[in-house]
Amino acid sequence: MSENFITLVTLLVGIILLFLLAAFIYIWLYVAKKQKLVEYAGEGEEKKKVKVSLKERVGRLLIRGGEYIGPTAVKYPMFENREQDEKLLAYAGYPMGMKLETFYGLRYLLGFGSLIVFWPYQLMGLPFGFLLLVVMPFAGFLLPNVWIRMKAKERQEIISVSMPDFMDIVSISLRAGASLDGALRQVSEKMDGPLSEEISRFTRETSLGVPRRIAFQELQERNSSKELESLVTSLLQGEELGVPIAQTFNVQASDLRQSRGFRAKEKAAKASPQITLVTTFFVAPSVLLLIVGMMALNLIYNPGAFGLDILFR
């Protein structure tokens, strides 16, 4: 067979595998995200202490490499938006202690690391060598941006899901006679998760003498959760108007539970069309291409099965 035909078949198989990979990645992310939200909503099993996984070890190793390269990466930034990147890191809770300098260093590490890995791969003449040599360094450079956006979105969603239960417990503590700072400190120590971390930081700031209004404003700037923003706004207005704080927490918790139920129904209604779109535009074309490709190969290599021997003599 001609080299052009072999190249065409190889390219066709690569496109099919790429479509299937994109479909499976999307479905896997959707399922993993749903499971995490269910766990933080209190419907999963109790958390157990587990050993550090291989994924976490590799992540920490990459973070250390990013810290080492960070000072150089900051001097020569590429595709940077410092204000937006800093805000995304705050929304994500600075995962693994990552700072902005480490974040830029991680992009350089993955970008140039991919170049070093796939350069010998291309020199050995392996399949798709040149394509991987061109694409993977750019993908490695942009991967931290995609990852930090996903972490920020996931963390803010967990904060939103945890808000009603948190406010119910604080409301009970306030009615029992505890002060607002004392109730927030006590509840944040008993609970786990991003919301507990943010409230603990807020109570530490107020205990060190930061005015409560400024601490509330910084809490809003570190998070994009609409539910948390609504609570902070209600507390600030309640202080100005003299509304009982316990009543504010109770009313907000009730409203958030209702809105959370509506959002859950809305997301459930949107999930089915999204899966249908993935199946229609990725899985179905891939299967169709496989069938057509197999028929074409059978026609070329075994024309007698179709009675077309005369065309290939």
C-alpha positions in Angstrom: 0.0 0.0 0.0 1.1 3.6 -0.6 2.6 5.7 2.2 -0.2 8.3 1.9 -2.8 5.6 2.6 -1.0 4.4 5.6 -0.6 7.9 6.9 -4.3 8.5 6.4 -5.3 5.4 8.3 -2.9 6.3 11.2 -4.4 9.8 11.3 -7.9 8.4 11.3 -7.1 6.1 14.2 -5.5 8.9 16.1 -8.6 11.1 15.7 -10.9 8.3 16.9 -8.8 7.7 20.0 -8.7 11.4 20.7 -12.5 11.7 20.5 -12.9 8.7 22.8 -10.3 10.0 25.3 -12.1 13.4 25.4 -15.5 11.7 26.1 -14.2 9.4 28.8 -12.3 12.3 30.5 -15.5 14.4 30.6 -17.6 11.6 32.0 -14.9 10.8 34.6 -14.6 14.4 35.8 -18.4 14.6 36.0 -18.7 11.5 38.2 -15.7 12.4 40.4 -17.1 15.9 41.0 -20.5 14.5 41.9 -19.0 12.1 44.4 -17.0 14.8 46.1 -20.0 17.1 46.5 -22.1 14.2 47.9 -19.4 13.5 50.5 -19.2 17.1 51.6 -22.9 17.4 51.7 -22.8 14.8 54.5 -24.4 11.9 52.5 -21.2 9.9 52.1 -19.4 7.7 54.5 -17.3 9.0 57.4 -13.9 10.1 56.4 -11.1 7.7 57.3 -7.4 8.4 57.6 -5.6 7.1 54.6 -2.0 7.0 53.6 -0.5 9.5 51.1 -1.4 8.4 47.6 1.0 8.2 44.7 -0.9 11.1 43.1 -0.3 13.4 46.1 3.4 12.4 46.3 3.9 13.3 42.6 2.0 16.5 43.2 4.2 17.5 46.1 7.3 16.7 44.0 6.1 18.9 41.2 5.3 21.7 43.7 8.9 21.5 45.0 10.2 21.8 41.5 7.9 24.8 40.9 9.3 26.4 44.1 12.8 25.9 42.8 12.1 27.4 39.3 9.7 30.0 40.6 12.1 33.0 41.0 13.3 32.6 37.4 9.8 32.1 36.1 8.6 35.3 37.7 11.3 37.2 35.9 10.3 35.9 32.5 6.5 35.5 32.6 4.5 34.2 29.7 0.7 34.6 29.2 0.5 36.0 32.7 -2.3 37.9 34.5 -1.0 38.4 38.0 -4.3 39.7 39.5 -6.4 37.0 38.0 -3.9 34.2 38.8 -3.6 35.4 42.4 -7.4 35.5 42.7 -7.7 32.0 41.4 -5.1 30.7 43.8 -7.1 32.3 46.7 -10.3 30.8 45.4 -8.6 27.4 45.3 -7.3 27.8 48.8 -3.6 27.8 47.8 -3.5 24.0 47.3 -0.4 22.3 48.8 0.8 25.8 49.9 1.2 26.9 46.4 2.1 30.6 46.0 2.0 32.7 42.8 5.7 32.3 42.3 5.4 28.5 42.6 2.5 28.5 40.2 4.5 30.2 37.5 7.5 27.9 38.2 5.2 24.8 37.8 4.1 26.0 34.4 7.7 26.2 33.2 8.5 22.9 34.8 5.7 21.0 33.0 6.3 22.9 29.7 10.0 22.5 29.3 9.8 19.0 31.0 7.5 17.9 28.3 9.9 19.2 25.7 12.8 17.3 27.1 10.7 14.1 27.4 9.2 14.1 23.8 12.3 15.4 22.0 14.0 11.9 22.2 10.6 10.4 21.5 10.5 12.2 18.2 14.2 11.5 17.4 13.5 7.7 17.8 10.8 8.0 15.0 8.0 6.8 17.2 4.3 7.4 16.1 3.1 11.0 16.3 6.5 12.1 17.5 6.5 15.5 15.8 2.9 16.2 16.8 3.6 15.3 20.4 6.8 17.4 20.4 4.8 20.5 19.3 1.6 20.0 21.3 2.7 18.6 24.7 5.0 21.5 25.7 2.1 24.0 25.2 -0.3 21.6 27.0 2.2 21.2 29.9 2.5 25.0 30.1 -1.2 25.6 30.2 -2.1 22.6 32.3 -1.6 24.4 35.7 -4.0 27.1 34.6 -6.7 24.5 33.8 -6.0 22.6 37.0 -6.2 25.7 39.3 -9.4 26.8 37.7 -11.0 23.4 38.4 -9.7 23.4 42.0 -11.1 26.9 42.5 -14.5 26.0 41.1 -14.6 22.8 43.1 -13.7 24.4 46.4 -16.2 27.2 46.0 -19.0 24.7 45.3 -18.0 22.7 48.4 -18.2 26.0 50.4 -21.7 26.6 49.0 -22.9 23.1 49.8 -21.6 23.3 53.4 -23.2 26.6 54.2 -26.7 25.5 55.4 -25.4 23.0 57.9 -22.7 25.4 59.2 -25.2 28.2 59.7 -27.6 25.9 61.6 -25.0 24.9 64.1 -23.8 28.5 64.5 -27.5 29.6 65.1 -27.9 26.9 67.8 -24.7 28.1 69.5 -25.8 31.7 69.4 -29.2 30.9 70.9 -27.4 29.0 73.7 -25.7 32.3 74.7 -22.4 32.2 72.8 -20.9 35.2 71.2 -20.6 35.4 67.4 -16.8 35.0 67.4 -17.0 32.2 70.0 -19.6 30.4 68.0 -17.8 30.7 64.7 -14.5 29.6 66.4 -16.1 26.6 68.1 -18.0 25.4 65.0 -15.0 25.8 62.7 -12.9 23.7 65.0 -15.5 20.9 64.9 -16.1 20.9 61.1 -13.8 20.0 58.3 -13.4 21.4 54.8 -12.8 24.7 53.0 -15.6 26.6 54.8 -14.1 25.7 58.1 -10.7 26.9 56.9 -12.0 30.2 55.8 -14.0 30.8 59.0 -11.0 29.8 61.1 -8.9 32.4 59.3 -11.6 35.0 59.8 -11.7 34.3 63.6 -7.9 34.5 63.8 -7.9 37.9 62.1 -10.6 39.3 64.4 -8.8 37.9 67.5 -5.6 39.7 66.4 -7.4 43.1 66.3 -8.6 43.3 62.7 -12.0 45.1 62.5 -14.8 42.8 61.8 -16.0 44.7 58.8 -12.5 44.5 57.2 -12.2 40.8 58.0 -15.6 40.2 56.4 -14.5 42.1 53.3 -11.3 40.1 53.0 -13.4 36.9 53.5 -15.5 37.9 50.5 -12.4 38.7 48.4 -10.9 35.3 49.0 -14.1 33.5 47.8 -16.5 33.6 45.0 -19.3 31.6 46.6 -22.6 33.5 46.2 -24.0 31.8 49.4 -21.0 33.0 51.5 -21.3 36.5 50.0 -25.0 36.6 50.8 -24.3 35.6 54.5 -21.6 38.2 54.9 -23.8 40.9 53.4 -26.7 39.9 55.7 -24.4 40.0 58.8 -23.1 43.5 57.9 -26.6 44.8 57.4 -27.8 43.1 60.5 -25.2 44.9 62.6 -26.2 48.2 61.2 -30.0 47.6 61.6 -29.8 45.8 64.9 -31.3 42.5 63.7 -30.6 39.5 66.0 -27.6 37.5 64.6 -29.1 34.1 65.5 -32.2 34.9 63.5 -30.1 36.0 60.5 -28.3 32.7 60.5 -31.5 30.7 60.8 -33.2 32.5 58.0 -30.2 32.3 55.7 -29.8 28.5 56.3 -33.5 27.9 55.4 -33.2 30.0 52.2 -30.0 28.3 51.2 -31.4 24.8 51.7 -34.3 25.7 49.4 -32.0 27.2 46.8 -29.7 24.2 47.0 -32.6 21.9 46.3 -33.6 24.0 43.3 -30.0 24.0 42.0 -29.6 20.2 42.5 -32.8 19.7 40.4 -31.5 22.1 37.8 -28.1 20.4 37.5 -29.8 17.0 37.3 -31.9 18.3 34.5 -28.8 19.6 32.7 -26.7 16.5 33.2 -28.6 14.2 30.7 -28.4 16.7 27.7 -24.7 17.1 28.4 -24.0 13.4 28.4 -26.1 13.2 25.2 -24.0 15.9 23.6 -20.8 14.1 24.5 -22.2 10.8 23.1 -23.4 12.5 19.9 -20.3 14.5 19.1 -17.5 12.3 20.4 -18.6 8.6 20.9 -20.9 8.2 18.0 -18.6 9.7 15.4 -15.7 7.6 16.7 -17.7 4.4 16.4 -18.9 5.4 12.9 -15.4 6.1 11.8 -14.3 2.7 13.1 -17.0 1.0 11.2 -16.4 2.9 7.9 -12.6 2.4 8.3 -13.0 -1.4 8.8 -15.3 -1.6 5.8 -12.8 0.4 3.7 -9.9 -1.8 4.7 -11.9 -4.9 4.0 -12.8 -3.5 0.6 -9.2 -2.9 -0.2 -7.6 -6.0 1.1 -10.5 -8.4 0.4 -12.4 -7.1 -2.7 -13.6 -10.5 -3.6 -16.1 -10.5 -0.6 -17.9 -7.6 -2.4 -17.5 -8.9 -5.9 -15.2 -6.0 -6.9 -12.1 -8.0 -7.9 -12.1 -6.4 -11.3 -11.6 -2.9 -9.9 -8.4 -3.9 -8.1 -6.6 -5.9 -10.8 
